[in-house]
Amino acid sequence: MKAILQRVTESHVTVESKVIGKTGFGILVLLGVSKEDNESDADFLIQKTVQLRMFDDPQGKMNLSALDVKADILVVSQFTIYGDCRKGRRPSFDQAADPQTAEHLYEYYVKGLREQGLKVETGQFRAMMQVSLVNDGPVTFILDTN
């Protein structure tokens, strides 16, 4: 699994002109699932997402986690993270999980984040979405379970 974490002051996701997920200060997660992934990969990402020290302490150092600051989290599925662009001009998505596996692990990841006691909003799996954010910092990290 791959997750792109962006520290945000706000974010929201829209489907068919309707906002379906919205957060304030926290993290926007773009989540991709490969055909090699399983629940243990999701468990690793859940813990890394909530425990990664990506928020500033009073001295301006990144010493605080999402749990420490009670961050909001918006999770958006994004299979294109597994697009392989090495050959030709059209990305290959051979490494992306099939939709059923990807949706199961996406929902598993979201459920795991919610169990940490944080506010978690989502996009809509397999929908055409518009994602808006204000990246704070900017701070962006890529997590990969491989």
CYANA upper distance limits for C-alpha pairs under 8 A (distance plus 0.5 A):
  1 MET  CA     31 LEU  CA      7.92
  1 MET  CA     32 GLY  CA      6.26
  1 MET  CA     33 VAL  CA      5.18
  1 MET  CA     34 SER  CA      6.35
  1 MET  CA     37 ASP  CA      6.48
  1 MET  CA     41 ASP  CA      6.95
  1 MET  CA     42 ALA  CA      7.64
  1 MET  CA     45 LEU  CA      8.39
  1 MET  CA    144 ASP  CA      6.31
  1 MET  CA    145 THR  CA      5.93
  1 MET  CA    146 ASN  CA      7.90
  2 LYS  CA     31 LEU  CA      6.47
  2 LYS  CA     32 GLY  CA      5.64
  2 LYS  CA     33 VAL  CA      7.04
  2 LYS  CA     81 ILE  CA      7.79
  2 LYS  CA    142 ILE  CA      7.57
  2 LYS  CA    143 LEU  CA      6.02
  2 LYS  CA    144 ASP  CA      4.94
  2 LYS  CA    145 THR  CA      7.03
  3 ALA  CA     29 VAL  CA      6.70
  3 ALA  CA     30 LEU  CA      6.06
  3 ALA  CA     31 LEU  CA      5.07
  3 ALA  CA     32 GLY  CA      6.77
  3 ALA  CA     45 LEU  CA      8.22
  3 ALA  CA    142 ILE  CA      6.28
  3 ALA  CA    143 LEU  CA      5.57
  3 ALA  CA    144 ASP  CA      7.06
  4 ILE  CA     28 LEU  CA      8.44
  4 ILE  CA     29 VAL  CA      6.06
  4 ILE  CA     30 LEU  CA      5.59
  4 ILE  CA     31 LEU  CA      7.12
  4 ILE  CA    140 THR  CA      7.48
  4 ILE  CA    141 PHE  CA      6.28
  4 ILE  CA    142 ILE  CA      5.04
  4 ILE  CA    143 LEU  CA      6.81
  5 LEU  CA     27 ILE  CA      6.75
  5 LEU  CA     28 LEU  CA      6.30
  5 LEU  CA     29 VAL  CA      5.25
  5 LEU  CA     30 LEU  CA      7.23
  5 LEU  CA     49 THR  CA      8.30
  5 LEU  CA    140 THR  CA      6.04
  5 LEU  CA    141 PHE  CA      5.64
  5 LEU  CA    142 ILE  CA      6.76
  5 LEU  CA    143 LEU  CA      8.16
  6 GLN  CA     27 ILE  CA      5.97
  6 GLN  CA     28 LEU  CA      5.68
  6 GLN  CA     29 VAL  CA      7.05
  6 GLN  CA    135 ASN  CA      6.84
  6 GLN  CA    136 ASP  CA      8.29
  6 GLN  CA    138 PRO  CA      8.31
  6 GLN  CA    139 VAL  CA      6.32
  6 GLN  CA    140 THR  CA      4.90
  6 GLN  CA    141 PHE  CA      7.06
  7 ARG  CA     25 PHE  CA      8.32
  7 ARG  CA     26 GLY  CA      6.31
  7 ARG  CA     27 ILE  CA      5.18
  7 ARG  CA     28 LEU  CA      7.06
  7 ARG  CA     54 MET  CA      7.98
  7 ARG  CA     55 PHE  CA      8.29
  7 ARG  CA    135 ASN  CA      6.26
  7 ARG  CA    136 ASP  CA      5.88
  7 ARG  CA    137 GLY  CA      7.95
  7 ARG  CA    138 PRO  CA      7.73
  7 ARG  CA    139 VAL  CA      5.91
  7 ARG  CA    140 THR  CA      6.93
  8 VAL  CA     24 GLY  CA      8.03
  8 VAL  CA     25 PHE  CA      6.19
  8 VAL  CA     26 GLY  CA      5.88
  8 VAL  CA     27 ILE  CA      6.05
  8 VAL  CA     28 LEU  CA      7.13
  8 VAL  CA    133 LEU  CA      7.03
  8 VAL  CA    134 VAL  CA      5.86
  8 VAL  CA    135 ASN  CA      4.94
  8 VAL  CA    136 ASP  CA      5.23
  9 THR  CA     24 GLY  CA      6.16
  9 THR  CA     25 PHE  CA      4.66
  9 THR  CA     26 GLY  CA      6.89
  9 THR  CA    133 LEU  CA      8.20
  9 THR  CA    134 VAL  CA      6.20
  9 THR  CA    135 ASN  CA      7.09
  9 THR  CA    136 ASP  CA      6.31
 10 GLU  CA     22 LYS  CA      8.14
 10 GLU  CA     23 THR  CA      6.03
 10 GLU  CA     24 GLY  CA      4.69
 10 GLU  CA     25 PHE  CA      5.93
 10 GLU  CA     26 GLY  CA      7.75
 10 GLU  CA    133 LEU  CA      6.25
 10 GLU  CA    134 VAL  CA      6.11
 10 GLU  CA    135 ASN  CA      8.36
 11 SER  CA     22 LYS  CA      6.27
 11 SER  CA     23 THR  CA      5.82
 11 SER  CA     24 GLY  CA      7.00
 11 SER  CA     28 LEU  CA      7.36
 11 SER  CA     74 LEU  CA      7.77
 11 SER  CA    131 VAL  CA      7.91
 11 SER  CA    132 SER  CA      5.95
 11 SER  CA    133 LEU  CA      4.61
 11 SER  CA    134 VAL  CA      6.94
 12 HIS  CA     19 VAL  CA      7.28
 12 HIS  CA     20 ILE  CA      8.13
 12 HIS  CA     21 GLY  CA      5.95
 12 HIS  CA     22 LYS  CA      4.66
 12 HIS  CA     23 THR  CA      6.76
 12 HIS  CA     74 LEU  CA      7.98
 12 HIS  CA    131 VAL  CA      6.43
 12 HIS  CA    132 SER  CA      5.86
 12 HIS  CA    133 LEU  CA      7.01
 13 VAL  CA     19 VAL  CA      6.24
 13 VAL  CA     20 ILE  CA      6.50
 13 VAL  CA     21 GLY  CA      5.81
 13 VAL  CA     22 LYS  CA      7.05
 13 VAL  CA    122 THR  CA      8.32
 13 VAL  CA    123 GLY  CA      6.47
 13 VAL  CA    129 MET  CA      6.98
 13 VAL  CA    130 GLN  CA      6.13
 13 VAL  CA    131 VAL  CA      4.96
 13 VAL  CA    132 SER  CA      6.79
 14 THR  CA     18 LYS  CA      5.70
 14 THR  CA     19 VAL  CA      4.75
 14 THR  CA     20 ILE  CA      6.21
 14 THR  CA     21 GLY  CA      7.77
 14 THR  CA    123 GLY  CA      8.20
 14 THR  CA    129 MET  CA      6.12
 14 THR  CA    130 GLN  CA      5.61
 14 THR  CA    131 VAL  CA      6.95
 15 VAL  CA     19 VAL  CA      6.99
 15 VAL  CA     20 ILE  CA      7.25
 15 VAL  CA    124 GLN  CA      8.12
 15 VAL  CA    127 ALA  CA      7.69
 15 VAL  CA    128 MET  CA      7.05
 15 VAL  CA    129 MET  CA      5.55
 15 VAL  CA    130 GLN  CA      7.14
 16 GLU  CA    129 MET  CA      8.27
 20 ILE  CA    122 THR  CA      7.94
 20 ILE  CA    123 GLY  CA      7.06
 20 ILE  CA    124 GLN  CA      8.32
 21 GLY  CA     74 LEU  CA      7.45
 21 GLY  CA    121 GLU  CA      5.63
 21 GLY  CA    122 THR  CA      5.90
 21 GLY  CA    123 GLY  CA      6.54
 22 LYS  CA     74 LEU  CA      7.46
 22 LYS  CA    121 GLU  CA      6.92
 23 THR  CA     72 ASP  CA      6.25
 23 THR  CA     73 ILE  CA      7.15
 23 THR  CA     74 LEU  CA      6.92
 23 THR  CA    121 GLU  CA      7.61
 24 GLY  CA     72 ASP  CA      6.76
 25 PHE  CA     71 ALA  CA      6.59
 25 PHE  CA     72 ASP  CA      6.56
 26 GLY  CA     66 ALA  CA      7.60
 26 GLY  CA     70 LYS  CA      8.46
 26 GLY  CA     71 ALA  CA      4.75
 26 GLY  CA     72 ASP  CA      5.02
 26 GLY  CA     73 ILE  CA      6.18
 27 ILE  CA     66 ALA  CA      8.44
 27 ILE  CA     71 ALA  CA      7.37
 27 ILE  CA     72 ASP  CA      6.83
 27 ILE  CA     73 ILE  CA      5.31
 27 ILE  CA     74 LEU  CA      6.87
 28 LEU  CA     73 ILE  CA      6.35
 28 LEU  CA     74 LEU  CA      5.32
 28 LEU  CA     75 VAL  CA      6.61
 28 LEU  CA     76 VAL  CA      8.22
 28 LEU  CA    133 LEU  CA      8.25
 29 VAL  CA     73 ILE  CA      7.69
 29 VAL  CA     74 LEU  CA      6.52
 29 VAL  CA     75 VAL  CA      5.21
 29 VAL  CA     76 VAL  CA      6.63
 30 LEU  CA     75 VAL  CA      6.60
 30 LEU  CA     76 VAL  CA      5.50
 30 LEU  CA     77 SER  CA      6.35
 30 LEU  CA     78 GLN  CA      6.38
 31 LEU  CA     75 VAL  CA      7.44
 31 LEU  CA     76 VAL  CA      6.60
 31 LEU  CA     77 SER  CA      5.37
 31 LEU  CA     78 GLN  CA      5.96
 31 LEU  CA     79 PHE  CA      7.98
 31 LEU  CA     81 ILE  CA      8.20
 31 LEU  CA    106 TYR  CA      7.96
 32 GLY  CA     77 SER  CA      6.68
 32 GLY  CA     78 GLN  CA      5.66
 32 GLY  CA     79 PHE  CA      5.44
 32 GLY  CA     80 THR  CA      7.75
 32 GLY  CA     81 ILE  CA      6.06
 32 GLY  CA     82 TYR  CA      7.14
 32 GLY  CA     96 ALA  CA      8.12
 32 GLY  CA    102 ALA  CA      8.36
 33 VAL  CA     37 ASP  CA      6.99
 33 VAL  CA     79 PHE  CA      7.10
 33 VAL  CA     82 TYR  CA      8.09
 33 VAL  CA     96 ALA  CA      6.54
 33 VAL  CA     97 ALA  CA      6.16
 33 VAL  CA    102 ALA  CA      6.00
 33 VAL  CA    105 LEU  CA      7.89
 33 VAL  CA    106 TYR  CA      8.20
 34 SER  CA     82 TYR  CA      7.39
 34 SER  CA     95 GLN  CA      5.98
 34 SER  CA     96 ALA  CA      4.74
 34 SER  CA     97 ALA  CA      4.93
 34 SER  CA    102 ALA  CA      8.01
 35 LYS  CA     95 GLN  CA      6.42
 35 LYS  CA     96 ALA  CA      6.00
 35 LYS  CA     97 ALA  CA      4.32
 35 LYS  CA     98 ASP  CA      7.26
 35 LYS  CA    101 THR  CA      8.20
 36 GLU  CA     95 GLN  CA      8.48
 36 GLU  CA     97 ALA  CA      7.94
 37 ASP  CA     41 ASP  CA      6.57
 37 ASP  CA     42 ALA  CA      8.41
 37 ASP  CA     97 ALA  CA      8.36
 38 ASN  CA     42 ALA  CA      7.19
 38 ASN  CA    105 LEU  CA      7.57
 39 GLU  CA     43 ASP  CA      6.59
 39 GLU  CA    105 LEU  CA      7.05
 39 GLU  CA    108 TYR  CA      7.96
 40 SER  CA     44 PHE  CA      6.75
 41 ASP  CA     45 LEU  CA      6.86
 41 ASP  CA    145 THR  CA      6.51
 42 ALA  CA     46 ILE  CA      6.55
 42 ALA  CA    105 LEU  CA      7.19
 42 ALA  CA    108 TYR  CA      7.71
 42 ALA  CA    109 TYR  CA      6.10
 43 ASP  CA     47 GLN  CA      6.90
 43 ASP  CA    109 TYR  CA      7.70
 43 ASP  CA    112 GLY  CA      7.97
 44 PHE  CA     48 LYS  CA      6.65
 44 PHE  CA    145 THR  CA      7.94
 45 LEU  CA     49 THR  CA      6.30
 45 LEU  CA    109 TYR  CA      8.21
 45 LEU  CA    143 LEU  CA      8.00
 45 LEU  CA    145 THR  CA      7.84
 46 ILE  CA     50 VAL  CA      6.93
 46 ILE  CA    109 TYR  CA      6.72
 46 ILE  CA    112 GLY  CA      6.76
 46 ILE  CA    113 LEU  CA      6.47
 47 GLN  CA     51 GLN  CA      6.38
 48 LYS  CA     52 LEU  CA      5.94
 49 THR  CA     66 ALA  CA      8.02
 50 VAL  CA     65 SER  CA      6.71
 50 VAL  CA     66 ALA  CA      5.49
 50 VAL  CA     67 LEU  CA      6.24
 50 VAL  CA    113 LEU  CA      7.97
 50 VAL  CA    116 GLN  CA      8.34
 51 GLN  CA     65 SER  CA      5.54
 51 GLN  CA     66 ALA  CA      6.87
 51 GLN  CA     67 LEU  CA      7.14
 52 LEU  CA     64 LEU  CA      8.23
 52 LEU  CA     65 SER  CA      5.82
 52 LEU  CA     66 ALA  CA      7.76
 53 ARG  CA     62 MET  CA      6.23
 53 ARG  CA     63 ASN  CA      5.54
 53 ARG  CA     64 LEU  CA      5.17
 53 ARG  CA     65 SER  CA      4.75
 53 ARG  CA     66 ALA  CA      7.95
 54 MET  CA     62 MET  CA      5.62
 54 MET  CA     63 ASN  CA      7.22
 54 MET  CA     64 LEU  CA      6.69
 54 MET  CA     65 SER  CA      6.44
 54 MET  CA     66 ALA  CA      8.18
 54 MET  CA    139 VAL  CA      8.18
 55 PHE  CA     61 LYS  CA      8.21
 55 PHE  CA     62 MET  CA      5.48
 55 PHE  CA     63 ASN  CA      6.79
 55 PHE  CA     64 LEU  CA      5.37
 55 PHE  CA     65 SER  CA      6.51
 55 PHE  CA     66 ALA  CA      7.83
 55 PHE  CA     69 VAL  CA      8.15
 56 ASP  CA     60 GLY  CA      5.45
 56 ASP  CA     61 LYS  CA      5.47
 56 ASP  CA     62 MET  CA      4.84
 56 ASP  CA     63 ASN  CA      6.42
 56 ASP  CA     64 LEU  CA      6.52
 57 ASP  CA     61 LYS  CA      5.97
 57 ASP  CA     62 MET  CA      6.75
 57 ASP  CA     63 ASN  CA      6.19
 57 ASP  CA     64 LEU  CA      6.54
 64 LEU  CA     68 ASP  CA      6.19
 64 LEU  CA     69 VAL  CA      7.32
 65 SER  CA     69 VAL  CA      6.95
 66 ALA  CA     70 LYS  CA      6.16
 66 ALA  CA     71 ALA  CA      5.37
 66 ALA  CA     72 ASP  CA      8.40
 67 LEU  CA     71 ALA  CA      7.17
 67 LEU  CA    116 GLN  CA      8.29
 67 LEU  CA    118 LEU  CA      7.86
 70 LYS  CA    118 LEU  CA      6.78
 71 ALA  CA    118 LEU  CA      7.21
 71 ALA  CA    119 LYS  CA      7.86
 72 ASP  CA    118 LEU  CA      6.84
 72 ASP  CA    119 LYS  CA      5.53
 72 ASP  CA    120 VAL  CA      6.54
 72 ASP  CA    121 GLU  CA      8.42
 73 ILE  CA    118 LEU  CA      7.93
 73 ILE  CA    119 LYS  CA      6.77
 73 ILE  CA    120 VAL  CA      5.25
 73 ILE  CA    121 GLU  CA      6.71
 74 LEU  CA    120 VAL  CA      6.29
 74 LEU  CA    121 GLU  CA      5.22
 74 LEU  CA    122 THR  CA      5.87
 74 LEU  CA    123 GLY  CA      8.07
 75 VAL  CA    110 VAL  CA      7.72
 75 VAL  CA    120 VAL  CA      7.87
 75 VAL  CA    121 GLU  CA      6.86
 75 VAL  CA    122 THR  CA      5.27
 75 VAL  CA    123 GLY  CA      6.88
 76 VAL  CA    122 THR  CA      6.32
 76 VAL  CA    123 GLY  CA      5.37
 76 VAL  CA    124 GLN  CA      7.90
 76 VAL  CA    125 PHE  CA      8.23
 77 SER  CA    106 TYR  CA      7.48
 77 SER  CA    123 GLY  CA      7.53
 77 SER  CA    124 GLN  CA      8.22
 77 SER  CA    125 PHE  CA      6.64
 77 SER  CA    126 ARG  CA      8.25
 79 PHE  CA     83 GLY  CA      7.98
 79 PHE  CA     96 ALA  CA      6.75
 80 THR  CA     93 PHE  CA      7.80
 80 THR  CA     96 ALA  CA      8.47
 82 TYR  CA     93 PHE  CA      6.60
 82 TYR  CA     95 GLN  CA      6.61
 82 TYR  CA     96 ALA  CA      5.98
 83 GLY  CA     91 PRO  CA      5.79
 83 GLY  CA     92 SER  CA      5.92
 83 GLY  CA     93 PHE  CA      5.35
 83 GLY  CA     94 ASP  CA      8.35
 83 GLY  CA     95 GLN  CA      8.10
 83 GLY  CA     96 ALA  CA      8.06
 84 ASP  CA     91 PRO  CA      5.71
 84 ASP  CA     92 SER  CA      5.51
 84 ASP  CA     93 PHE  CA      6.88
 85 CYS  CA     89 ARG  CA      7.56
 85 CYS  CA     90 ARG  CA      7.32
 85 CYS  CA     91 PRO  CA      5.20
 85 CYS  CA     92 SER  CA      7.16
 86 ARG  CA     91 PRO  CA      8.36
 87 LYS  CA     91 PRO  CA      8.24
 97 ALA  CA    101 THR  CA      6.60
 97 ALA  CA    102 ALA  CA      5.96
 98 ASP  CA    102 ALA  CA      6.57
 99 PRO  CA    103 GLU  CA      6.41
100 GLN  CA    104 HIS  CA      6.70
101 THR  CA    105 LEU  CA      6.77
102 ALA  CA    106 TYR  CA      6.45
103 GLU  CA    107 GLU  CA      6.55
103 GLU  CA    125 PHE  CA      7.37
104 HIS  CA    108 TYR  CA      6.56
105 LEU  CA    109 TYR  CA      6.51
106 TYR  CA    110 VAL  CA      6.79
107 GLU  CA    111 LYS  CA      6.56
108 TYR  CA    112 GLY  CA      6.63
109 TYR  CA    113 LEU  CA      6.79
110 VAL  CA    114 ARG  CA      6.78
110 VAL  CA    120 VAL  CA      7.73
110 VAL  CA    122 THR  CA      8.41
111 LYS  CA    115 GLU  CA      6.73
112 GLY  CA    116 GLN  CA      7.28
113 LEU  CA    117 GLY  CA      7.92
113 LEU  CA    118 LEU  CA      7.33
113 LEU  CA    120 VAL  CA      7.53
114 ARG  CA    118 LEU  CA      6.10
114 ARG  CA    119 LYS  CA      7.17
114 ARG  CA    120 VAL  CA      6.53
123 GLY  CA    129 MET  CA      7.88
124 GLN  CA    129 MET  CA      8.06
135 ASN  CA    139 VAL  CA      7.28
